Amino acid sequence: MSDFKINNRLIGHNFSPYVIAEMSANHNGNIENAYKIIDMAKRTGADAIKMQTYTPDTITMDSELPDFQLTNGLWTGRSLYQLYQAAYTPWDWHKPLFDYAHKVGITIFSSPFDSTAVDLLEDLNAPAYKIASFEAIDLPLIQYAASTGKPLIISTGMADAEEIAAAVEMAQQSGCQQLALLHCVSGYPAPSSDYHLRTITDMQQRFKLPIGLSDHTLDNITAIAATTLGACIIEKHVTLNRSDGGPDASFSLQPNELNNLVRDVRAAWSVLGKVNYARKSSEQANVKFRRSLYFIKDMKPGDVITEAHIRSIRPGFGLAPKYYAQVLGCQVSQVVERGYPVSWEVLK
């Protein structure tokens, strides 16, 4: 696989986490809110703003049958069609939103939910595609998106290892040269304990791909912890204000929280650094406070050093403690006073 990048931003464990602010339906049907969410993402330092591209008719069907009714969770009492009718981003908004994101200088892309959505996004020259968790088993959709040759991110909520492998195989066989996976739990919200973040390291070893996190928890701890395990993409739903009551607002970050997420995952990444056993710059001044060998009694030339004469103590101006046994039995070559550091120069 070649380097994974979106709009020339390299993504991987050697680079700070790529933070995606997911707008989803939190514009509440008002394009002005969508513009404000784009501004918020840019202002807080997120790398990208992401949309969702579907209509109620491309994602479900209008039916009163029991299969299509929501009976638990955040959206109880609606049909699937009613939910998506209230939540979708109108397709004629896409171009002005893409244009606005380009104007303010933030990457924008989307999750297509069928081939017609891919076609729309191709017309807008979307730089990447994200396959949502619920669509990770839709191999024809993955095939169509992958055939564009654009970078592809697949979220893996609810998918088992076999299903993830099938999605990866389809993407790669269909021409995708830049593929990443997001570990995800498709609960809304999802408890942190459901995330089992060690799965991230297993996915890295199993699929040999960049692995990130799609985080539906209520705080940023899961994302920060995932970063320390190598998650190189962090996706989180965002909203202007949870009190506005958007479809996803209850598990979305407000502006100050998104700002904290960006700051904290990048700080978590920065402290990982690289394998380095060398003495660090902040330690240099403290080397002198390590232990070393010191005389604890006055001695005169010819005296033989015993355990009664030297000790390993702080500070560190004498011989290293590893020479303790070697120094025992040596004679001193000059007068030494209590508190004098042991050195080869004062030994015969």
C-alpha positions, 0 to 999 in steps of 0.5 A: 500500500502507498502512503495514505493521504487526503489532500496531501495530508499524510496519515499514519502512525508517524503523523499526528492523528487526522481528526475528522469532525462529523457533521451528520445531521446536526445542522438541523435542516438549516444550511446556515448551521452547516456553515457554522459547523464548518467554521467551528471545525476549522477554528478548532484545528480539525483536519476535515469536516465530513458529511453524509450523502443520502436521501430517505429513498436511497437509504431505506423505503417508506413503509409502515411495516414493523421492520421499518419502525424504530422501537428503542434508542434515541429515535424511538417512535419514528420509522426509518424513513421519517428519521432519514427524512428529518436528518438528511443533508439536501443534495443541493447543499453539497456544492455550496458547502464544499465551496465554503469549506474550500474557501475557509481552508478545511478538507471536506468529504462525505459518506456516500450511501449508494452509487448515486451519492458517489456520482454526486461527490465525484462531480464535486471532486471529493478527495476521499470517501468514508463507508459508514459502519452500517454499510461495511457489509455493502460490498457493491457500494464499497466496490463502486466507491473504491473504483474511483481510485480515491482514498477510502476509509471504512468504519467497522462497527458491528462487523466481525473479523470475517466481514472486515476482511471481505470489505478490505478485499473488495476495496483492494480488488476494486482499485483502492490503493489507499485504504484505512479502517476505523475501529467503531462501536455502533451504539449511540452513545456507546459506553467506553467499556464496549470499545475494547481498544486492544482491538486496534492493535490486532487490526493493525497486525491483521490487516496491515493498514492505517487504523483509526477510531470512530468514537461514539462515546460521550467524552474524549478519553476513548479517543485519547487512549486509542491514540496511544495505541496507534489510532491515526484517524479520530472521527467524532460527531460535532454540533454547535450546541447539544441543547439544539437537539439535533438527531446526533446531538446527544453524543456529539462534541460542542465547540470547546469539547472539539477543541479539547479533542484536537489538542489532547489527541495530538498531545497524546501522539506527541508523547509517544515519540520514538524508541529512545533510550538516550538521555533526554535534554530535560534530564541533563541537569539532574545527572549530577544527582544520581548516586556515585561512590564517596569517601565517608571517612578521612584517609591518608596515603597507603590506607586500604579501602574497606566498606567502612570507608566508602558508600554509594550516595548522592550526588554523582561526581564520583565513580559509578556504583558499579565500581564499588567491589573493584574499589574495595581493597585498593589503596589511596594515593593521597590524603582524602577527606570525608565527603570527597568523591572516589576517582581513579586518580586518588587510587593506587 
